Amino acid sequence: MSTTVVEDATLTAADRCDRCGAQAYVRVTLPAGELLFCAHHGKEHADKLKQVALEIHDESARLS
């Protein structure tokens, strides 16, 4: 499965990580829906997410 990495749909402070509740910087679109992750959890699960995601929107570069 090919994964598209998107850079144009901005996440806001209201978007929260589905894992821990921190501000989300990664949006993952899956066949069954969407998940949001903070930079930490997005990075932690990146390898698996790339295998199953239809699209990954990663704004974690905003932190550096």
N, CA, C, O and CB atoms as a CASP TS submission, in Angstrom:
PFRMAT TS
TARGET T0000
AUTHOR 0000-0000-0000
METHOD Language model
MODEL 1
PARENT N/A
ATOM      1  N   MET     1       0.850  -1.179   0.000  1.00  0.00           N
ATOM      2  CA  MET     1       0.000   0.000   0.000  1.00  0.00           C
ATOM      3  C   MET     1       0.890   1.234   0.000  1.00  0.00           C
ATOM      4  O   MET     1       1.870   1.289   0.742  1.00  0.00           O
ATOM      5  CB  MET     1      -0.964   0.002   1.222  1.00  0.00           C
ATOM      6  N   SER     2       0.569   2.198  -0.801  1.00  0.00           N
ATOM      7  CA  SER     2       1.338   3.435  -0.880  1.00  0.00           C
ATOM      8  C   SER     2       0.722   4.477   0.046  1.00  0.00           C
ATOM      9  O   SER     2      -0.499   4.617   0.106  1.00  0.00           O
ATOM     10  CB  SER     2       1.392   3.960  -2.335  1.00  0.00           C
ATOM     11  N   THR     3       1.563   5.202   0.761  1.00  0.00           N
ATOM     12  CA  THR     3       1.124   6.223   1.708  1.00  0.00           C
ATOM     13  C   THR     3       1.490   7.594   1.187  1.00  0.00           C
ATOM     14  O   THR     3       2.614   7.813   0.736  1.00  0.00           O
ATOM     15  CB  THR     3       1.742   5.994   3.096  1.00  0.00           C
ATOM     16  N   THR     4       0.542   8.522   1.246  1.00  0.00           N
ATOM     17  CA  THR     4       0.778   9.900   0.849  1.00  0.00           C
ATOM     18  C   THR     4       1.048  10.730   2.095  1.00  0.00           C
ATOM     19  O   THR     4       0.295  10.650   3.066  1.00  0.00           O
ATOM     20  CB  THR     4      -0.426  10.467   0.052  1.00  0.00           C
ATOM     21  N   VAL     5       2.104  11.520   2.079  1.00  0.00           N
ATOM     22  CA  VAL     5       2.396  12.437   3.172  1.00  0.00           C
ATOM     23  C   VAL     5       1.963  13.825   2.730  1.00  0.00           C
ATOM     24  O   VAL     5       2.440  14.335   1.716  1.00  0.00           O
ATOM     25  CB  VAL     5       3.916  12.409   3.565  1.00  0.00           C
ATOM     26  N   VAL     6       1.052  14.441   3.495  1.00  0.00           N
ATOM     27  CA  VAL     6       0.437  15.712   3.133  1.00  0.00           C
ATOM     28  C   VAL     6       0.996  16.830   4.002  1.00  0.00           C
ATOM     29  O   VAL     6       1.284  16.611   5.178  1.00  0.00           O
ATOM     30  CB  VAL     6      -1.093  15.636   3.273  1.00  0.00           C
ATOM     31  N   GLU     7       1.151  18.015   3.442  1.00  0.00           N
ATOM     32  CA  GLU     7       1.712  19.147   4.181  1.00  0.00           C
ATOM     33  C   GLU     7       0.805  20.374   4.174  1.00  0.00           C
ATOM     34  O   GLU     7       1.295  21.468   4.456  1.00  0.00           O
ATOM     35  CB  GLU     7       3.053  19.516   3.605  1.00  0.00           C
ATOM     36  N   ASP     8      -0.503  20.257   3.865  1.00  0.00           N
ATOM     37  CA  ASP     8      -1.289  21.468   3.672  1.00  0.00           C
ATOM     38  C   ASP     8      -2.492  21.683   4.591  1.00  0.00           C
ATOM     39  O   ASP     8      -3.001  22.803   4.617  1.00  0.00           O
ATOM     40  CB  ASP     8      -1.758  21.482   2.315  1.00  0.00           C
ATOM     41  N   ALA     9      -2.975  20.721   5.330  1.00  0.00           N
ATOM     42  CA  ALA     9      -4.144  20.890   6.195  1.00  0.00           C
ATOM     43  C   ALA     9      -3.681  21.117   7.632  1.00  0.00           C
ATOM     44  O   ALA     9      -3.398  20.162   8.356  1.00  0.00           O
ATOM     45  CB  ALA     9      -5.084  19.651   6.109  1.00  0.00           C
ATOM     46  N   THR    10      -3.606  22.365   8.038  1.00  0.00           N
ATOM     47  CA  THR    10      -3.026  22.737   9.319  1.00  0.00           C
ATOM     48  C   THR    10      -3.819  22.206  10.506  1.00  0.00           C
ATOM     49  O   THR    10      -5.044  22.317  10.553  1.00  0.00           O
ATOM     50  CB  THR    10      -2.922  24.229   9.412  1.00  0.00           C
ATOM     51  N   LEU    11      -3.101  21.629  11.458  1.00  0.00           N
ATOM     52  CA  LEU    11      -3.679  21.211  12.730  1.00  0.00           C
ATOM     53  C   LEU    11      -3.647  22.405  13.680  1.00  0.00           C
ATOM     54  O   LEU    11      -2.742  23.237  13.603  1.00  0.00           O
ATOM     55  CB  LEU    11      -2.910  19.984  13.333  1.00  0.00           C
ATOM     56  N   THR    12      -4.628  22.491  14.570  1.00  0.00           N
ATOM     57  CA  THR    12      -4.697  23.608  15.520  1.00  0.00           C
ATOM     58  C   THR    12      -4.487  23.104  16.946  1.00  0.00           C
ATOM     59  O   THR    12      -4.400  21.898  17.179  1.00  0.00           O
ATOM     60  CB  THR    12      -6.058  24.341  15.404  1.00  0.00           C
ATOM     61  N   ALA    13      -4.408  24.018  17.882  1.00  0.00           N
ATOM     62  CA  ALA    13      -4.246  23.658  19.292  1.00  0.00           C
ATOM     63  C   ALA    13      -5.451  22.874  19.817  1.00  0.00           C
ATOM     64  O   ALA    13      -5.346  22.189  20.834  1.00  0.00           O
ATOM     65  CB  ALA    13      -4.037  24.916  20.135  1.00  0.00           C
ATOM     66  N   ALA    14      -6.579  22.968  19.141  1.00  0.00           N
ATOM     67  CA  ALA    14      -7.766  22.218  19.548  1.00  0.00           C
ATOM     68  C   ALA    14      -7.681  20.739  19.156  1.00  0.00           C
ATOM     69  O   ALA    14      -8.427  19.918  19.689  1.00  0.00           O
ATOM     70  CB  ALA    14      -9.008  22.843  18.930  1.00  0.00           C
ATOM     71  N   ASP    15      -6.787  20.397  18.238  1.00  0.00           N
ATOM     72  CA  ASP    15      -6.599  19.008  17.816  1.00  0.00           C
ATOM     73  C   ASP    15      -5.721  18.310  18.850  1.00  0.00           C
ATOM     74  O   ASP    15      -4.604  18.754  19.117  1.00  0.00           O
ATOM     75  CB  ASP    15      -5.959  18.926  16.384  1.00  0.00           C
ATOM     76  N   ARG    16      -6.218  17.222  19.430  1.00  0.00           N
ATOM     77  CA  ARG    16      -5.536  16.548  20.525  1.00  0.00           C
ATOM     78  C   ARG    16      -5.168  15.113  20.148  1.00  0.00           C
ATOM     79  O   ARG    16      -5.872  14.458  19.379  1.00  0.00           O
ATOM     80  CB  ARG    16      -6.411  16.555  21.778  1.00  0.00           C
ATOM     81  N   CYS    17      -4.064  14.646  20.698  1.00  0.00           N
ATOM     82  CA  CYS    17      -3.570  13.288  20.470  1.00  0.00           C
ATOM     83  C   CYS    17      -4.593  12.274  20.994  1.00  0.00           C
ATOM     84  O   CYS    17      -5.066  12.390  22.125  1.00  0.00           O
ATOM     85  CB  CYS    17      -2.187  13.079  21.158  1.00  0.00           C
ATOM     86  N   ASP    18      -4.927  11.289  20.170  1.00  0.00           N
ATOM     87  CA  ASP    18      -5.863  10.248  20.583  1.00  0.00           C
ATOM     88  C   ASP    18      -5.240   9.301  21.601  1.00  0.00           C
ATOM     89  O   ASP    18      -5.960   8.542  22.250  1.00  0.00           O
ATOM     90  CB  ASP    18      -6.341   9.464  19.373  1.00  0.00           C
ATOM     91  N   ARG    19      -3.953   9.328  21.752  1.00  0.00           N
ATOM     92  CA  ARG    19      -3.256   8.443  22.690  1.00  0.00           C
ATOM     93  C   ARG    19      -3.110   9.077  24.072  1.00  0.00           C
ATOM     94  O   ARG    19      -3.368   8.416  25.077  1.00  0.00           O
ATOM     95  CB  ARG    19      -1.880   8.081  22.143  1.00  0.00           C
ATOM     96  N   CYS    20      -2.697  10.361  24.141  1.00  0.00           N
ATOM     97  CA  CYS    20      -2.390  10.956  25.446  1.00  0.00           C
ATOM     98  C   CYS    20      -3.078  12.297  25.706  1.00  0.00           C
ATOM     99  O   CYS    20      -3.043  12.785  26.835  1.00  0.00           O
ATOM    100  CB  CYS    20      -0.914  11.138  25.569  1.00  0.00           C
ATOM    101  N   GLY    21      -3.693  12.899  24.707  1.00  0.00           N
ATOM    102  CA  GLY    21      -4.390  14.166  24.899  1.00  0.00           C
ATOM    103  C   GLY    21      -3.549  15.415  24.682  1.00  0.00           C
ATOM    104  O   GLY    21      -4.065  16.528  24.780  1.00  0.00           O
ATOM    105  N   ALA    22      -2.255  15.251  24.389  1.00  0.00           N
ATOM    106  CA  ALA    22      -1.393  16.408  24.094  1.00  0.00           C
ATOM    107  C   ALA    22      -1.789  17.001  22.739  1.00  0.00           C
ATOM    108  O   ALA    22      -2.557  16.393  21.993  1.00  0.00           O
ATOM    109  CB  ALA    22       0.122  15.997  24.094  1.00  0.00           C
ATOM    110  N   GLN    23      -1.267  18.183  22.425  1.00  0.00           N
ATOM    111  CA  GLN    23      -1.568  18.798  21.135  1.00  0.00           C
ATOM    112  C   GLN    23      -1.114  17.876  20.006  1.00  0.00           C
ATOM    113  O   GLN    23      -0.004  17.345  20.033  1.00  0.00           O
ATOM    114  CB  GLN    23      -0.886  20.184  21.014  1.00  0.00           C
ATOM    115  N   ALA    24      -1.975  17.694  19.024  1.00  0.00           N
ATOM    116  CA  ALA    24      -1.676  16.813  17.890  1.00  0.00           C
ATOM    117  C   ALA    24      -0.865  17.546  16.823  1.00  0.00           C
ATOM    118  O   ALA    24      -1.152  18.691  16.474  1.00  0.00           O
ATOM    119  CB  ALA    24      -2.977  16.265  17.278  1.00  0.00           C
ATOM    120  N   TYR    25       0.138  16.865  16.327  1.00  0.00           N
ATOM    121  CA  TYR    25       0.948  17.371  15.220  1.00  0.00           C
ATOM    122  C   TYR    25       0.948  16.410  14.037  1.00  0.00           C
ATOM    123  O   TYR    25       1.526  16.713  12.994  1.00  0.00           O
ATOM    124  CB  TYR    25       2.377  17.621  15.685  1.00  0.00           C
ATOM    125  N   VAL    26       0.302  15.247  14.192  1.00  0.00           N
ATOM    126  CA  VAL    26       0.254  14.240  13.137  1.00  0.00           C
ATOM    127  C   VAL    26      -1.194  13.780  12.969  1.00  0.00           C
ATOM    128  O   VAL    26      -1.835  13.357  13.931  1.00  0.00           O
ATOM    129  CB  VAL    26       1.193  13.030  13.467  1.00  0.00           C
ATOM    130  N   ARG    27      -1.704  13.868  11.738  1.00  0.00           N
ATOM    131  CA  ARG    27      -3.041  13.357  11.397  1.00  0.00           C
ATOM    132  C   ARG    27      -2.848  12.183  10.447  1.00  0.00           C
ATOM    133  O   ARG    27      -2.181  12.305   9.419  1.00  0.00           O
ATOM    134  CB  ARG    27      -3.955  14.480  10.745  1.00  0.00           C
ATOM    135  N   VAL    28      -3.440  11.040  10.801  1.00  0.00           N
ATOM    136  CA  VAL    28      -3.311   9.831   9.988  1.00  0.00           C
ATOM    137  C   VAL    28      -4.698   9.437   9.506  1.00  0.00           C
ATOM    138  O   VAL    28      -5.606   9.234  10.312  1.00  0.00           O
ATOM    139  CB  VAL    28      -2.641   8.663  10.794  1.00  0.00           C
ATOM    140  N   THR    29      -4.860   9.328   8.198  1.00  0.00           N
ATOM    141  CA  THR    29      -6.116   8.883   7.621  1.00  0.00           C
ATOM    142  C   THR    29      -5.986   7.403   7.296  1.00  0.00           C
ATOM    143  O   THR    29      -5.095   6.988   6.554  1.00  0.00           O
ATOM    144  CB  THR    29      -6.487   9.712   6.352  1.00  0.00           C
ATOM    145  N   LEU    30      -6.889   6.618   7.864  1.00  0.00           N
ATOM    146  CA  LEU    30      -6.926   5.171   7.666  1.00  0.00           C
ATOM    147  C   LEU    30      -8.202   4.823   6.915  1.00  0.00           C
ATOM    148  O   LEU    30      -9.105   5.654   6.830  1.00  0.00           O
ATOM    149  CB  LEU    30      -6.850   4.408   9.028  1.00  0.00           C
ATOM    150  N   PRO    31      -8.298   3.621   6.372  1.00  0.00           N
ATOM    151  CA  PRO    31      -9.538   3.238   5.688  1.00  0.00           C
ATOM    152  C   PRO    31     -10.780   3.362   6.585  1.00  0.00           C
ATOM    153  O   PRO    31     -11.873   3.635   6.091  1.00  0.00           O
ATOM    154  CB  PRO    31      -9.419   1.809   5.181  1.00  0.00           C
ATOM    155  N   ALA    32     -10.614   3.163   7.892  1.00  0.00           N
ATOM    156  CA  ALA    32     -11.744   3.201   8.823  1.00  0.00           C
ATOM    157  C   ALA    32     -11.962   4.563   9.466  1.00  0.00           C
ATOM    158  O   ALA    32     -12.919   4.725  10.223  1.00  0.00           O
ATOM    159  CB  ALA    32     -11.543   2.182   9.896  1.00  0.00           C
ATOM    160  N   GLY    33     -11.109   5.548   9.193  1.00  0.00           N
ATOM    161  CA  GLY    33     -11.273   6.863   9.812  1.00  0.00           C
ATOM    162  C   GLY    33      -9.952   7.576   9.996  1.00  0.00           C
ATOM    163  O   GLY    33      -8.993   7.341   9.260  1.00  0.00           O
ATOM    164  N   GLU    34      -9.914   8.455  10.989  1.00  0.00           N
ATOM    165  CA  GLU    34      -8.763   9.328  11.193  1.00  0.00           C
ATOM    166  C   GLU    34      -8.276   9.224  12.629  1.00  0.00           C
ATOM    167  O   GLU    34      -9.077   9.086  13.554  1.00  0.00           O
ATOM    168  CB  GLU    34      -9.115  10.785  10.850  1.00  0.00           C
ATOM    169  N   LEU    35      -6.960   9.292  12.816  1.00  0.00           N
ATOM    170  CA  LEU    35      -6.344   9.336  14.134  1.00  0.00           C
ATOM    171  C   LEU    35      -5.439  10.548  14.218  1.00  0.00           C
ATOM    172  O   LEU    35      -4.829  10.949  13.227  1.00  0.00           O
ATOM    173  CB  LEU    35      -5.555   8.041  14.426  1.00  0.00           C
ATOM    174  N   LEU    36      -5.352  11.134  15.414  1.00  0.00           N
ATOM    175  CA  LEU    36      -4.457  12.257  15.661  1.00  0.00           C
ATOM    176  C   LEU    36      -3.432  11.832  16.702  1.00  0.00           C
ATOM    177  O   LEU    36      -3.757  11.129  17.658  1.00  0.00           O
ATOM    178  CB  LEU    36      -5.245  13.520  16.131  1.00  0.00           C
ATOM    179  N   PHE    37      -2.182  12.268  16.506  1.00  0.00           N
ATOM    180  CA  PHE    37      -1.118  11.932  17.435  1.00  0.00           C
ATOM    181  C   PHE    37      -0.273  13.162  17.740  1.00  0.00           C
ATOM    182  O   PHE    37      -0.096  14.033  16.889  1.00  0.00           O
ATOM    183  CB  PHE    37      -0.244  10.808  16.869  1.00  0.00           C
ATOM    184  N   CYS    38       0.250  13.224  18.975  1.00  0.00           N
ATOM    185  CA  CYS    38       1.263  14.220  19.302  1.00  0.00           C
ATOM    186  C   CYS    38       2.533  13.811  18.551  1.00  0.00           C
ATOM    187  O   CYS    38       2.586  12.724  17.975  1.00  0.00           O
ATOM    188  CB  CYS    38       1.510  14.320  20.873  1.00  0.00           C
ATOM    189  N   ALA    39       3.535  14.657  18.553  1.00  0.00           N
ATOM    190  CA  ALA    39       4.772  14.340  17.832  1.00  0.00           C
ATOM    191  C   ALA    39       5.419  13.077  18.388  1.00  0.00           C
ATOM    192  O   ALA    39       5.928  12.257  17.623  1.00  0.00           O
ATOM    193  CB  ALA    39       5.757  15.516  17.912  1.00  0.00           C
ATOM    194  N   HIS    40       5.406  12.910  19.710  1.00  0.00           N
ATOM    195  CA  HIS    40       6.009  11.742  20.344  1.00  0.00           C
ATOM    196  C   HIS    40       5.348  10.442  19.890  1.00  0.00           C
ATOM    197  O   HIS    40       6.036   9.515  19.462  1.00  0.00           O
ATOM    198  CB  HIS    40       5.920  11.866  21.855  1.00  0.00           C
ATOM    199  N   HIS    41       4.035  10.369  19.980  1.00  0.00           N
ATOM    200  CA  HIS    41       3.343   9.136  19.602  1.00  0.00           C
ATOM    201  C   HIS    41       3.319   8.933  18.086  1.00  0.00           C
ATOM    202  O   HIS    41       3.314   7.797  17.614  1.00  0.00           O
ATOM    203  CB  HIS    41       1.920   9.150  20.142  1.00  0.00           C
ATOM    204  N   GLY    42       3.304  10.015  17.333  1.00  0.00           N
ATOM    205  CA  GLY    42       3.400   9.889  15.879  1.00  0.00           C
ATOM    206  C   GLY    42       4.711   9.249  15.474  1.00  0.00           C
ATOM    207  O   GLY    42       4.748   8.382  14.602  1.00  0.00           O
ATOM    208  N   LYS    43       5.794   9.684  16.118  1.00  0.00           N
ATOM    209  CA  LYS    43       7.109   9.121  15.823  1.00  0.00           C
ATOM    210  C   LYS    43       7.209   7.679  16.320  1.00  0.00           C
ATOM    211  O   LYS    43       7.761   6.818  15.634  1.00  0.00           O
ATOM    212  CB  LYS    43       8.214   9.980  16.460  1.00  0.00           C
ATOM    213  N   GLU    44       6.675   7.421  17.507  1.00  0.00           N
ATOM    214  CA  GLU    44       6.730   6.082  18.094  1.00  0.00           C
ATOM    215  C   GLU    44       6.050   5.044  17.197  1.00  0.00           C
ATOM    216  O   GLU    44       6.532   3.917  17.081  1.00  0.00           O
ATOM    217  CB  GLU    44       6.075   6.085  19.475  1.00  0.00           C
ATOM    218  N   HIS    45       4.943   5.415  16.570  1.00  0.00           N
ATOM    219  CA  HIS    45       4.158   4.479  15.772  1.00  0.00           C
ATOM    220  C   HIS    45       4.324   4.673  14.259  1.00  0.00           C
ATOM    221  O   HIS    45       3.588   4.069  13.478  1.00  0.00           O
ATOM    222  CB  HIS    45       2.707   4.611  16.135  1.00  0.00           C
ATOM    223  N   ALA    46       5.270   5.498  13.845  1.00  0.00           N
ATOM    224  CA  ALA    46       5.423   5.872  12.431  1.00  0.00           C
ATOM    225  C   ALA    46       5.593   4.677  11.496  1.00  0.00           C
ATOM    226  O   ALA    46       4.955   4.628  10.444  1.00  0.00           O
ATOM    227  CB  ALA    46       6.606   6.788  12.278  1.00  0.00           C
ATOM    228  N   ASP    47       6.428   3.726  11.854  1.00  0.00           N
ATOM    229  CA  ASP    47       6.675   2.587  10.951  1.00  0.00           C
ATOM    230  C   ASP    47       5.397   1.807  10.669  1.00  0.00           C
ATOM    231  O   ASP    47       5.116   1.480   9.516  1.00  0.00           O
ATOM    232  CB  ASP    47       7.728   1.648  11.551  1.00  0.00           C
ATOM    233  N   LYS    48       4.627   1.508  11.697  1.00  0.00           N
ATOM    234  CA  LYS    48       3.381   0.769  11.521  1.00  0.00           C
ATOM    235  C   LYS    48       2.344   1.613  10.782  1.00  0.00           C
ATOM    236  O   LYS    48       1.633   1.107   9.913  1.00  0.00           O
ATOM    237  CB  LYS    48       2.829   0.323  12.881  1.00  0.00           C
ATOM    238  N   LEU    49       2.257   2.897  11.126  1.00  0.00           N
ATOM    239  CA  LEU    49       1.277   3.765  10.476  1.00  0.00           C
ATOM    240  C   LEU    49       1.546   3.885   8.976  1.00  0.00           C
ATOM    241  O   LEU    49       0.605   3.918   8.183  1.00  0.00           O
ATOM    242  CB  LEU    49       1.289   5.150  11.123  1.00  0.00           C
ATOM    243  N   LYS    50       2.806   3.951   8.585  1.00  0.00           N
ATOM    244  CA  LYS    50       3.146   4.049   7.159  1.00  0.00           C
ATOM    245  C   LYS    50       2.684   2.812   6.391  1.00  0.00           C
ATOM    246  O   LYS    50       2.412   2.891   5.193  1.00  0.00           O
ATOM    247  CB  LYS    50       4.660   4.237   6.985  1.00  0.00           C
ATOM    248  N   GLN    51       2.597   1.689   7.066  1.00  0.00           N
ATOM    249  CA  GLN    51       2.161   0.448   6.416  1.00  0.00           C
ATOM    250  C   GLN    51       0.655   0.421   6.170  1.00  0.00           C
ATOM    251  O   GLN    51       0.203  -0.210   5.214  1.00  0.00           O
ATOM    252  CB  GLN    51       2.559  -0.749   7.261  1.00  0.00           C
ATOM    253  N   VAL    52      -0.130   1.094   7.014  1.00  0.00           N
ATOM    254  CA  VAL    52      -1.589   0.982   6.932  1.00  0.00           C
ATOM    255  C   VAL    52      -2.308   2.274   6.550  1.00  0.00           C
ATOM    256  O   VAL    52      -3.487   2.235   6.198  1.00  0.00           O
ATOM    257  CB  VAL    52      -2.115   0.510   8.237  1.00  0.00           C
ATOM    258  N   ALA    53      -1.626   3.411   6.612  1.00  0.00           N
ATOM    259  CA  ALA    53      -2.281   4.704   6.385  1.00  0.00           C
ATOM    260  C   ALA    53      -2.531   4.983   4.907  1.00  0.00           C
ATOM    261  O   ALA    53      -1.744   4.598   4.043  1.00  0.00           O
ATOM    262  CB  ALA    53      -1.441   5.818   6.974  1.00  0.00           C
ATOM    263  N   LEU    54      -3.637   5.656   4.639  1.00  0.00           N
ATOM    264  CA  LEU    54      -3.910   6.165   3.302  1.00  0.00           C
ATOM    265  C   LEU    54      -3.184   7.490   3.104  1.00  0.00           C
ATOM    266  O   LEU    54      -2.738   7.816   2.004  1.00  0.00           O
ATOM    267  CB  LEU    54      -5.431   6.334   3.075  1.00  0.00           C
ATOM    268  N   GLU    55      -3.076   8.255   4.209  1.00  0.00           N
ATOM    269  CA  GLU    55      -2.474   9.581   4.158  1.00  0.00           C
ATOM    270  C   GLU    55      -1.923   9.929   5.538  1.00  0.00           C
ATOM    271  O   GLU    55      -2.537   9.609   6.556  1.00  0.00           O
ATOM    272  CB  GLU    55      -3.506  10.645   3.688  1.00  0.00           C
ATOM    273  N   ILE    56      -0.766  10.583   5.568  1.00  0.00           N
ATOM    274  CA  ILE    56      -0.186  11.055   6.820  1.00  0.00           C
ATOM    275  C   ILE    56       0.131  12.537   6.663  1.00  0.00           C
ATOM    276  O   ILE    56       0.843  12.945   5.746  1.00  0.00           O
ATOM    277  CB  ILE    56       1.097  10.238   7.202  1.00  0.00           C
ATOM    278  N   HIS    57      -0.410  13.324   7.570  1.00  0.00           N
ATOM    279  CA  HIS    57      -0.153  14.773   7.596  1.00  0.00           C
ATOM    280  C   HIS    57       0.678  15.036   8.837  1.00  0.00           C
ATOM    281  O   HIS    57       0.179  14.907   9.954  1.00  0.00           O
ATOM    282  CB  HIS    57      -1.499  15.627   7.603  1.00  0.00           C
ATOM    283  N   ASP    58       1.947  15.405   8.657  1.00  0.00           N
ATOM    284  CA  ASP    58       2.873  15.551   9.780  1.00  0.00           C
ATOM    285  C   ASP    58       3.367  16.992   9.894  1.00  0.00           C
ATOM    286  O   ASP    58       4.044  17.497   8.999  1.00  0.00           O
ATOM    287  CB  ASP    58       4.064  14.594   9.621  1.00  0.00           C
ATOM    288  N   GLU    59       3.025  17.643  10.997  1.00  0.00           N
ATOM    289  CA  GLU    59       3.458  19.014  11.269  1.00  0.00           C
ATOM    290  C   GLU    59       4.451  19.071  12.416  1.00  0.00           C
ATOM    291  O   GLU    59       4.672  20.143  12.979  1.00  0.00           O
ATOM    292  CB  GLU    59       2.258  19.894  11.583  1.00  0.00           C
ATOM    293  N   SER    60       5.055  17.948  12.777  1.00  0.00           N
ATOM    294  CA  SER    60       5.962  17.913  13.924  1.00  0.00           C
ATOM    295  C   SER    60       7.202  18.796  13.722  1.00  0.00           C
ATOM    296  O   SER    60       7.864  19.141  14.701  1.00  0.00           O
ATOM    297  CB  SER    60       6.393  16.481  14.193  1.00  0.00           C
ATOM    298  N   ALA    61       7.525  19.162  12.504  1.00  0.00           N
ATOM    299  CA  ALA    61       8.659  20.065  12.233  1.00  0.00           C
ATOM    300  C   ALA    61       8.426  21.453  12.841  1.00  0.00           C
ATOM    301  O   ALA    61       9.383  22.194  13.064  1.00  0.00           O
ATOM    302  CB  ALA    61       8.891  20.192  10.709  1.00  0.00           C
ATOM    303  N   ARG    62       7.164  21.811  13.111  1.00  0.00           N
ATOM    304  CA  ARG    62       6.855  23.098  13.735  1.00  0.00           C
ATOM    305  C   ARG    62       7.456  23.209  15.126  1.00  0.00           C
ATOM    306  O   ARG    62       7.605  24.316  15.645  1.00  0.00           O
ATOM    307  CB  ARG    62       5.352  23.301  13.808  1.00  0.00           C
ATOM    308  N   LEU    63       7.801  22.086  15.738  1.00  0.00           N
ATOM    309  CA  LEU    63       8.328  22.089  17.099  1.00  0.00           C
ATOM    310  C   LEU    63       9.814  22.465  17.155  1.00  0.00           C
ATOM    311  O   LEU    63      10.316  22.813  18.224  1.00  0.00           O
ATOM    312  CB  LEU    63       8.123  20.726  17.729  1.00  0.00           C
ATOM    313  N   SER    64      10.518  22.401  16.031  1.00  0.00           N
ATOM    314  CA  SER    64      11.951  22.686  16.075  1.00  0.00           C
ATOM    315  C   SER    64      12.299  24.034  15.512  1.00  0.00           C
ATOM    316  O   SER    64      13.471  24.407  15.485  1.00  0.00           O
ATOM    317  CB  SER    64      12.704  21.641  15.335  1.00  0.00           C
TER
END
